[in-house]
Amino acid sequence: MLKPCKYIFKKVFYISVACALFTCYSSGVETKPDTDEKILDEAQVFQGENGADKKARKYIYDPSGKTDPFKPFIVTQEEKAAKEKEKPKTYLETLELSQISLTVIVIGENSKWAMVKDSKDDGHVIKEGTPIGTNGGVVHKIQPGEVVIREEFINFRGEKDFRDVSKRTVSDQE
């Protein structure tokens, strides 16, 4: 006989809790303020540095000089493939810089020349501006005892940057 009474108390308890929750949530509904009032609050008049009344200006985001947070860090393979198709490669452009050794430098009154040797012991004459290496390098400077090759690469921010690689003659390396 006590069991049916227990069930009745449970039902009454659950119903009263549900009613209490319903009344709490229904009385707490707030209306959102109109956007016109919000705009008027933002455009309040204030005193400027020179004492003249000025209206507050809204903040405008200027992304110049900042990195794009949605741009991928890794350069896509399509961009690399497009760069490789720019021009046909010469034999010197197919060699790695580690395969090339500098043998002779000739500095004349009007011109500077250098001779490099590849892994097959074939000699190649280069001058300033000659494309060389697989990474798009160009002979930047020819100095006594040294040739500077400038390679263009894309850094971690996606910007173009330059790396200088110097090759020295065998007699200067010792």
C-alpha positions in Angstrom: 0.0 0.0 0.0 2.9 2.3 0.5 4.3 1.8 -2.9 1.5 3.7 -4.8 1.9 6.5 -2.4 5.6 6.7 -3.1 5.0 7.0 -6.9 2.5 9.7 -6.4 5.0 11.8 -4.3 7.6 11.3 -7.1 5.2 12.4 -9.8 4.2 15.5 -7.8 7.8 16.3 -7.1 8.9 16.1 -10.8 5.9 18.1 -12.0 6.7 20.9 -9.4 10.3 21.0 -10.5 9.4 21.2 -14.1 6.9 24.1 -13.4 9.6 25.9 -11.3 12.1 25.7 -14.2 9.6 26.8 -16.7 8.6 29.9 -14.7 12.3 30.8 -14.1 13.2 30.6 -17.8 10.1 32.3 -19.1 10.4 35.3 -16.7 14.1 35.9 -17.6 13.6 36.7 -21.3 15.2 40.0 -22.2 14.7 41.9 -25.4 17.7 43.0 -27.4 18.3 46.7 -27.6 17.7 48.3 -31.0 20.7 48.7 -33.2 19.9 52.4 -33.7 20.3 53.1 -29.9 23.7 51.2 -30.0 24.9 53.3 -32.9 23.9 56.5 -31.1 25.8 55.4 -28.0 29.0 54.7 -30.1 28.8 58.1 -31.8 28.9 60.2 -28.7 30.5 63.6 -28.8 33.8 64.0 -26.9 36.3 66.8 -26.4 39.4 66.5 -28.8 42.9 67.5 -27.9 42.4 71.0 -29.3 39.1 71.4 -27.5 36.9 71.1 -30.6 34.0 68.7 -30.5 34.5 65.7 -32.7 32.4 62.6 -33.3 33.9 59.3 -32.4 35.1 57.4 -35.5 34.5 53.7 -35.8 37.5 51.5 -35.9 38.4 50.3 -39.4 40.7 47.3 -39.7 43.8 47.8 -42.0 45.4 44.5 -42.9 48.4 46.1 -44.7 51.7 44.9 -43.4 50.2 42.0 -41.5 50.2 38.3 -42.4 47.1 36.6 -43.6 46.1 34.2 -40.9 44.1 32.0 -43.4 46.9 31.6 -45.9 48.6 28.2 -45.7 52.1 28.0 -44.5 53.2 25.5 -47.1 53.6 26.7 -50.6 51.5 24.6 -53.0 53.1 22.3 -55.5 51.2 24.1 -58.3 53.1 27.4 -57.6 56.4 25.5 -57.7 55.5 23.8 -61.0 54.6 27.1 -62.5 57.9 28.7 -61.5 59.8 25.8 -63.0 58.0 26.2 -66.3 59.1 29.8 -66.7 62.1 29.2 -69.0 64.0 26.3 -70.4 67.0 25.3 -68.3 70.6 25.3 -69.4 73.1 22.7 -68.4 74.4 24.8 -65.5 70.8 25.2 -64.2 70.4 21.5 -63.9 73.4 21.1 -61.6 73.3 21.5 -57.8 75.8 24.1 -56.4 77.5 21.3 -54.5 78.4 19.6 -57.8 80.2 22.7 -59.0 83.7 23.8 -58.0 85.4 27.1 -58.9 88.7 26.7 -60.7 89.8 30.0 -62.3 88.8 33.7 -62.0 89.8 36.2 -64.6 89.3 39.9 -63.9 89.9 42.2 -66.8 89.5 46.0 -67.2 86.0 45.7 -68.6 84.7 42.3 -67.6 84.9 39.6 -65.0 84.9 35.9 -65.9 85.2 32.7 -64.0 85.4 29.0 -64.9 83.6 26.4 -62.9 84.1 22.6 -63.2 81.2 20.1 -62.8 81.3 16.6 -61.5 82.3 15.3 -65.0 85.4 17.6 -65.0 83.8 19.7 -67.8 84.7 23.4 -67.6 82.0 26.1 -68.0 82.7 29.9 -68.3 80.4 32.1 -66.3 80.1 35.9 -65.8 77.9 38.1 -63.7 74.2 37.4 -64.4 74.7 33.8 -65.6 71.9 31.5 -64.3 73.3 28.6 -62.3 72.0 25.9 -59.9 68.7 24.2 -59.5 67.2 26.8 -57.1 67.2 29.6 -59.6 70.6 31.0 -58.7 72.3 33.8 -60.6 76.0 34.8 -60.5 75.8 38.0 -58.4 79.4 39.0 -57.9 82.8 37.9 -59.2 85.6 39.0 -56.8 89.2 37.9 -56.6 89.2 34.4 -55.2 85.4 34.2 -54.8 82.2 34.0 -56.8 78.9 34.9 -55.1 75.7 33.2 -56.3 72.4 34.7 -55.2 69.4 32.3 -55.0 65.8 33.5 -54.6 63.6 31.5 -52.2 60.3 31.9 -50.4 60.6 32.2 -46.6 58.2 30.9 -44.0 56.0 34.0 -44.4 55.6 33.4 -48.1 57.7 36.4 -49.1 60.5 36.3 -51.6 64.0 36.5 -50.0 67.6 36.0 -51.2 70.3 33.6 -50.1 74.0 34.2 -51.0 76.2 31.2 -51.7 79.9 31.8 -52.1 82.2 29.5 -54.1 86.0 29.9 -53.5 88.8 28.7 -55.6 90.6 25.6 -54.5 93.8 27.5 -53.6 91.8 30.0 -51.4 90.1 27.2 -49.5 93.3 25.7 -48.1 
